[in-house]
Amino acid sequence: MSMPFYVSPEQVMKDKADYARKGIARGRSGVVIQYAGGILFVAPNPSRALHKISEIYDRIAFAAVGRYNEYENLRKAGVTYADVTGYQFDRRDVTARGIANWYAQQLGQIFTESSKPFEVEIIVAEAGETTDADQIYRITFDGSVGDEHGYAAIGGQADQVSTVLKERYSDGMTLTEALSAALAALAAPAGTAAPAGNPTSTGNGGERPELGTSQLEVAVLDRTRPHRTFRRLQGARLEQLLAESRAAEPAEAPESAGPPETGPATGPAAPPSDPIGPSAPADGNTP
């Protein structure tokens, strides 16, 4: 009788985590960023039928990356959980924090007990009455929950995207400024963070391709709305915002090619002007 093959619990968990991370890394990143009027969601998505960004409840939205069928099942379950909680208790009892905790329990249980973990990362965000009341939670494949402030990135090259967002994010941004920061972060190539002053540069002499309306899924939680704050930005409105965000980008400074060329000398050089201190000696030597 052969002995059963033994694998330590630590190795099993490590293998599951590596498997889930590889699956998530194959997808494109998504970005959630606060602005003065609410919370902006941006994700590259050429499909018009499969959504990465959706509404969960009145002031709560959901964004996900990874395997579509898995996070779509999570989204539907989250909507059901929110509706039942609001019906049994009160609509004010449905919060992003409660939904994030519920998602964490579900994903943690799947990761621990199932032979195959979910290859997903999700964000649950809620637009408060003020910017300080906004909530953004990031939930990973193993049920870990992170309370994010200002912005968050999931999936793909999330570390590189977060680096660009950190450089460009500021409190009280307009919707145009937030969209510009999100696009610069999403377009950053793998392993290269775009400089803050030149969001279209790859850092290796190349230019990043621009994302058009047909390649983007964009939505907002608009805090100025009293009810159902979630709305998608599409068509002419999205084209207008993209044009405004790209027009507002700082122009790339030309690279210096060395000192300017001068013509043949026709006489002694004039002493350099110094509006602050005394004039330099005529021979050009500094004291």
N, C-alpha and C positions, 0 to 999 in steps of 0.2 A: 504494500500500500504506500503510495507516494505521499509525501508531506505536502500540505497546502502551501501555496506561495504566500509569503508574508511581506507586507509593505507597511511601514510605520505610518501612524496617523499624520505626523508632520510632513512626510513625503507626499501623502495623498493630498493634503491641503495645498502644498506647494505646487503640485502638478495641476490641480484645479485652477489655482490662481494664475499660473502661467498660461494655461489654455484660454481662460477668459480674457486676459490682457491681450493676447495675440489676436483674438477675434475682434476685440474693440479697436485695436490699433489699425486694423485694415480699413476702418471707416473714416470719413471726413469729420473734422471737429465741428462742434457747435458752440455758440457763444451766447451768453446772457449778460446784459450790462444795464446798470441803472442809468436813468437820465432824469432831468428835472420833472418831466411829466409822467413818469412811470417806469416800466421795465421793458427793455427791447430784447427780442429773441432773433437770432440770425443763424441760419444753417445752410450750407451748400446742399441743394437737393434738386436735381433736374426732373424728378418725377412730380407730376401734378396730381397723382392719385394717392401716393403714399406720403403721409405727413410725419415729420419728425417733431413738430410743434403743435400742440393742441390745448384746448381749454379743458380744465378740470371742474371748476366751479366759478362762482360769481367773479371773484377777484384773484383766482388762482389758475396758473397755467403749468404745462408739462412740456419738457423738452427731453429728447433721448437720442442716443446714438448706439449703434451696434446691430444686433440681429433684429430685423423688423418684426417678425411674428412674435418674438418674445416681449419686446417693449410695447407692442400694440396690445397684447394681452394684459400687461401691467397697466396701461392707460385705461382700458375698459374697466378693470377691477378697481382702479382708483376713482373713476367717475361713480361707480356703484357705491363704493364706500362713502364718498362724499355725500351723495344723494340720500343714502340711508341715515347717515349721521345727522344731516340737516333736517330730515323728516322726523326722526325720533326725538331730537333735542331742539336745537335752534340753528338757524342759518349762520349765526355768528359763532357757533361752536365748530364750524368747519374752517380749519386753518391750514396753512401750508406746513406748519410744524407738525400737526397731527397726521397729515397725509404722508409727510416724509418719514415719520416714525413708523407708520404702518407699512410703507414700502420697505423700510429697513428690516422689519421683522420678516416680511415675505421673502426678500432676497437672501437674508441670512439663513433662513430655514432651507431654502432651495440649495444654497451653496454647501450647507453642512450635510444635508440628508440625501440630496440627489447625486447620482453619479456624474451628471453633466451640469455645470453651473450655467446661469444665464450670461450671455455675452452682451451685457448692456451697461450703460451708465446713464443716469437720469438726473434731471434737475426739476425741482418743484419750487415755484416762485409765487409770491403773493404781493400785490401792490397795495400798500397801506394808504391812509389818507395823507400822509406826509412821507418824504423820502426816508426819514429816520425809522418809519414804521414798516418799510419794505422788508421782505424776508426772501432769501435765496438759499436753498439747501441742495447740496450735491450728494447723491446716493450712488455708491459703487456696487459692483457685482456681488460683493460679499456682505452687503448690508451695512457698510460703514457710512456714516452721515457726516457731512461737513457743512458748517454754517458759513456761507460765503458773504463777503461784504463788497459791494460795488460792482463786482463782475465775477464771472466764472466761465471756465472752458471745460468741455468734456470730449472724450474720444480722440482718435487720431493722434496728432501731435499736440496734445493739450498743454504740455509744458512750454513749448515754443510759443503757442498762442497766448498763454497766460503772461509770458514775458513781454510780448508786445502790448498786451492790454495794460499791464502794470505801468509801462512807460507813457501810455497815451490817456489813461483814465484820469478824470478829475471830477470833483463834486459839482453838481449843478450843470452838467452838460446838456445841450440841446439835443433833440432827436437827430438832427443832421450830424452833429459832432459824434454822438454815440454810434451812429451807423458807420461813419467814417472810421472810427477806431475799430469797430468790429470787422469791417472789410479788410483793413490793414492787417489785423491779427490773423484772420482766416486765410489770407493770401500769402502769409509768411511761409517760405518753404521749410521742409523738414530740416531741423538742425541749424537753421539760420534765422536769427531774429532781425527784423527790419529795424533800421535806425529810426528814432522818433522823428527826426527832421526830414526823413525821406522814406515814406511808407511804401513806395513802389520799388525800392531797390532790394535786390536779393542779398546784397552784401558780398557778392562774388562777381560783380560786373554785369549781371543779367537783370532783366526786368520780369516781374511777376505778372502773370495773366490776370486781367480784370474779370471779376465775376459779374455777369449780367443778370437781368431780371429773370430770364428763363432758367438760370442755374441756382437761384436763391429762394429760400423760404424765409419770409420775414413776418414777424407778428409783434404786437405790443400789448402790454397791460396798461391801459390809459386811465390814470387815476382820476382824471377829470370827469369821467363817466360815473354816474351814481350806481349803475347796475350793469352787469355783463361787460366788464372792462376789457375783455379780450377782443381783439380784432386783427385780422390779417391785412398786411400791406401788399397790394398787388397792382398790376397794370400801370396806369398812368401815374398814380400816386407814388408807387415804388420807383418808377423811372425818374420822377421829379426829385425824389429824395436822393437817389443815386447821383444824379447830375449835380445837385447842390453839395453833396458830400465830397465829390471829386473836385468840384470847383473851389472848395474851401481848403483843399490840401495845400500845404506850403510848397512852393516851387523848389526844385532841386538846385542847390547852389553849384555853379560851374566849378570844376576842379581847377586848381591853380596849376598853370603850366610853367612856372618859374617867373623870374623878374621880367618886367616888360622890356621889349626891345627899345633901344634908344638909337637915334641917328648919330652920325659922325660928330665928334666934339668940335665945336667952332670957337671955343674959348674956355676960360676957367669956369668950373661948375659953380652955380650959385649956392650960397650956404643954405642949408635946410631951415625952414621957418620953425620957430618954436613959440607958439602963442602963450605958453605958460611961463617959461623961464627965459633967460638971456639967449641971444643968438649964438650959434656955434661958431667957432673960429673959422676963418676963411679957408684954411687948409684942410678942413673936414675932420680933423682929429678932435675927439671929445676930450674935455678936460679931465 
